[in-house]
């Protein structure tokens, strides 16, 4: 029986995502065995350190990618929002499974939604993108760094260390924790990270056998949205610490990409959107990024 080795982080969410991919592959036509290889990344080694102190390039992916390059593994599953735009030579994303809801969520200790949090409420997030957008909407809120996996963050909230925390809704959905969501944040208030809610299945470039096997998992809509959103981020030269957000939506053959670049304090704030054909997804993302920079957001990026 053919066997594939799938590299993954050891967090509960990463294992859940990787096991889902493994199960889908083993259910596909043709007998196939998938073995998980758990890899500790630089981000896992310092679970309490502020992310800026660790750098943002490959924080949760580099060590996993090395297992592909040295052939200890055949494929890897990443949350696409964690995968750097410029990956190492020799690797490609071969499949983009169907996207979960990309929106961010607020989980509060009291059950109060965003508009009803008390003045000055302490909100935990490790994302500059999230805190900057919410600071624009509610300048009175106080934001503090929070690290750890989803369970750890929820525990810190329950222990009273924060009034509320911000998370990706897709992670809670995949972990069966949707009931913890207090509010799904409207994209008019908080646009998600590029690729949020999409998994990226990474393989070695030229490994046509594995590419063909994982291709059955891919959603063309997810691929198009990923291309548009990541092209927009690439136009900024930015990583996960850039206070920028992009979301592509599809309507038939049309693709609309919306984007925000906002100062960490919440002001200034630049927002725009572009639309065109799905076949132009990457060009649309590039155009949107260029427009935002020209409008004045280049000063924020700098």
N, C-alpha and C positions, 0 to 999 in steps of 0.2 A: 504494500500500500504506500503510495507517495506520501511524504511527510514534509510539512513546512514548519519552520521555526518563526514564531511571531514575537518580536521584542516589544516590551511594554514597561512603563513605570509600575511601581508597586502600590500606588494609592488605590483606594477602593474604587474611585471613579475610573481611573485608567484601566484597572483590571476588568471592570464591568464593560467598558467600551471594547476592550480587546477580546474578551470572551464572547461578546456579541458577534464581532467580526469572525472569530474562529468558528462559532456555531454556524453562521451563515455559510461559510466556506465548506464546512463538513456536510451541510445539508444539500449543497449543490450537486448536480449530476457528476458521477465519477467518484470512486472511493478516495478519500483524502483524510489525512490525519494532520492536525495542527497542534503544535506544542508551544506553550508560552514560556518565554525567557524573560524573567524579571530583571530590570536594570535600574540601578540607582543613579539619578542624575545630580548635577551640581545643585540644582534647586532643592532637591530632596535632602541633600547633605546639610543644608542650613535652613531648616524649616521656620526659624524665628527671625532670621536676619531680614532687614528691609530689602526689597527687591532691587532698588537703585544701587545698593552697595555691592550687589552681585553681578551687575551688568545684565543686559536683556537679550543678548545674542545666544540663542541655543541653550537658555537656562534649563529648560526641561526636555531638551531634545538631543543635545550633542552626543552624549554617551550612548544613546539609543542608536543614533545614526552610525556611530562607529561600529556597532555590532553588525550592521548591514555591510559596511564597507570592508570589514575583515572576514565577512562570510560566516560569522557565528549565527546570524539570523537571516531569514529570507524576506521578511516584511516587518513593518512596524505600523502601529496605529497611534496617531496623534490627534489631539484637539487642534484643529487647523489654526485657531487663533494663537496657539503657542508656537507654531512652526515659523521660523524666520523666513522672510521673503527671499533672501539669498541663501539657499541651502548649499551644502557641500557638493562639489562636482562628483558625478557618478550616481546620484540618487534622483528619483522622480516620484511625484505623487501620481499613482496609477489609478486611484479610485476615490471618488467623493460620494459616500453613501448619502441617502436622503437626509435632508437637514431637519433637525429638531427646531422648535421655536427659538429664534435667535435672541429674543428680548432678554434684558436684564430684569432681575426681580429684587424687591425689597422684602426682607424678613425682619419684622420688628418684635420686640419682647412684649409689648403691650397689645399688639394686634392693630395698632394705628397705621394707616397708610401714609404715604409721603406727605400729603397735604395736611395731615393731622398730627404729625410728630411735633412735640413741644419745641418752642423756641430754643435754639442752641443745642438741640439733641445731638448726641455723639453717634456718628455713623462709621462703621468699620468697613474699609475696603483697601485692597492692595492695588487698585487700578486708578491711575491718574485720570484716565479717560472718564471713568464713572464719577469720581469726585468733582472734576472740573465741570461736567455738565450739570450735576446736581447743585453745585455752588452757584451756577448761573441761574438756575430755577429757584433755589432757596438759599440766598446768601447767608442766612442766619445759622445754617447748620454747621456743626463742627465735624471734621473728618480725621480719622486716625487709621494708621496702618494696621492691617490684620493679615496674618499669614497662617498657613496650615491647610490641610485638606478640608473638604466640605464638612465632615463630621466635627472636626476640631473647631471650625469657625462657628458652627451652630452651638457647640458646647460653650464657647466663650461668650456668645450672645446670651444663652440661657443662664450663665453664671453672673450676668449683670455687668459685664465689662463694657458693653455697648448698648445703646438704645435700639439700634437697628444695624443690619449689615446688608451689603449689596453683593449679589452673586449672579452668575449666568443661570438662567432658568433651565437651559438644556441639561446642565449637570444634575440639578435636583430631579428633573424628569427621569433621567437615565438611572438615577439611584432609587427611584420610587419614593421620592420625598416631596412631590408636588404639594402635599398638604401643608408643608411648612411655609409656602409662599404666602406672604401677606398681600402683596400687590405686584402684578406684572406691569413694569414701567412702560408707559406709552413711548413709542419711538420719537414722538414730538418733543419729549423731555429728555430721553436718554437713548441715543443711537448705540447699537452694540459694536463690539470690536469686529474688524474684518474677519470673516470666516467663522464667527461665533455660531455654535450649534452644528457645525459641519465637522465630520471626521475626515482626516486625510490618511489614506493607506499608502505608505511609502515603500518603494522597492528599489533594487539596483537598476540603473539604466542599462538596458541591453538584456535584462533577464526576461526574455519574451515569454517564457513558460509561466512564471509567477504573475507577470503583467496580465496575461490572458486569463488566468484563474481568478484574479481579484476584480477584473473588469466587470464581472457580472454584478458586483455590489454597487457600481457607480450609478449615480443619478445625474442626468445631463443638466437638470435645473440647478443642482448643487454645484456642479462644475462651473456653469456660467456665472453664477453669483460669486463663487470663490474667485474666479478670474477677474471680475470687475472690481471687487472690494480690495483684493490684494494689489491690483494694478494702481488703484487710488492711493493706497498706503505707500507703495513703492515710489510713486511720484514725489512723495514728501521726503524720501530717504529715511523713513521713520521705522522704529521698532515698537515694542509693546509699551514703552514708556512715553510715547508720543501722545499728547492729549488730542487724539483724532479718532473719529468714528465713521464708519461707512457701512451702508446697507443697500444691497441690490434686491429689487423685487421684479418679478416677471409677470407679464400679462400677454399671453399668446406669444407672438414673435417679438414683443417689445420688452426692453430692459430699462428700468429706471434705477439710477444710483443716487442715493442721497448721502451727503457728508457734512460733518461738523469738525471744525478745529477751534478749540477754545483754550484760553489762558487758564492755567491751574487755579487762579482766583475766581474764575467764572466770567471775567471780562478782560479783554474783548472776546467776542463770540462771532464766528463766521460760519454760515450755513448756506448750502446750495444744493441743487440737484440737476442731473442731466438725464435725457432719455434718448434711446435709439434702438437699433436692431440688436437682437441677442447675439448675432454673429460678430458684433462690434464691442462685445462686453469689455474686453481689456482696454480698448481705445476709449470707451466711455469713462472708465475709472480713471485713466490717465488724464483725460480732459477735465474731469471734476477736480482732481487734485490740483492741476495747474491753475484752474479758475480760482479756487480758494486761496492759493498762494498769491496770486495776482491781486486778489481783493484786499490783501493785507495780512493774511495768516502767516506769511513767510517770517514775519517778525517773531511770532510765537514759536515756530519751529526752531528759529535761530537761538 
